[in-house]
Amino acid sequence: PFMDGFAVLQEIRTRQELSRIPVFVLTNSKDESHRARCRVLGCNGFYTKPITVNDLQRIIEDILLKATFAN
């Protein structure tokens, strides 16, 4: 409760035991600086709400595809 999403992402990336976990951001923000900051912090994907059921399906497929190529 004391961290925003950026701080959580940074914490995940700096802790060795968590650093290999893929992180995908789903946010209300359309601010390009937020997307850029997430990339710098090591985000694997960035998706903007609102989303439809079809969008959610596409996002899940994208995450699974990225996970397949990462291994």
C-alpha positions in Angstrom: 0.0 0.0 0.0 3.0 2.3 0.3 4.3 1.8 -3.3 3.0 2.8 -6.6 3.3 0.5 -9.7 6.6 2.0 -10.7 8.1 1.3 -7.2 6.8 -2.3 -7.3 8.3 -2.9 -10.8 11.6 -1.5 -9.6 11.5 -3.7 -6.5 10.8 -6.8 -8.6 13.7 -6.0 -11.0 16.2 -5.3 -8.2 15.5 -8.4 -6.2 17.5 -11.3 -7.6 14.8 -13.9 -6.6 12.1 -11.9 -8.5 14.1 -10.4 -11.3 13.2 -13.1 -13.9 9.4 -12.8 -13.4 7.7 -11.3 -16.4 5.8 -8.1 -15.6 3.0 -6.8 -17.7 1.3 -3.5 -16.8 -2.4 -2.9 -17.2 -3.2 0.8 -16.5 -5.6 3.6 -17.1 -2.7 5.9 -18.0 -2.3 6.9 -21.7 0.7 9.0 -20.7 3.6 8.1 -23.0 6.1 9.0 -20.2 4.6 6.2 -18.1 5.0 3.7 -20.8 8.6 4.8 -21.3 9.3 4.7 -17.6 7.9 1.1 -17.4 10.2 0.1 -20.3 13.2 1.6 -18.5 12.3 -0.3 -15.4 12.1 -3.6 -17.3 8.4 -4.1 -18.0 7.7 -6.9 -20.5 4.4 -5.4 -21.8 2.2 -2.4 -21.3 -1.6 -2.4 -21.9 -4.1 0.5 -21.5 -7.6 0.2 -20.1 -10.4 0.1 -20.8 -10.3 -3.2 -22.4 -13.0 -5.4 -24.0 -13.2 -9.2 -23.7 -11.6 -9.4 -27.1 -8.8 -7.1 -26.0 -8.2 -9.2 -22.9 -8.0 -12.4 -25.0 -5.4 -10.6 -27.3 -3.4 -9.5 -24.3 -3.4 -13.0 -22.8 -2.3 -14.4 -26.2 0.4 -11.8 -26.4 1.7 -12.6 -22.9 1.8 -16.3 -23.6 3.5 -15.7 -26.9 6.2 -13.6 -25.3 6.6 -16.2 -22.5 7.1 -18.9 -25.1 9.8 -17.1 -26.9 11.5 -16.1 -23.6 12.1 -19.7 -22.7 
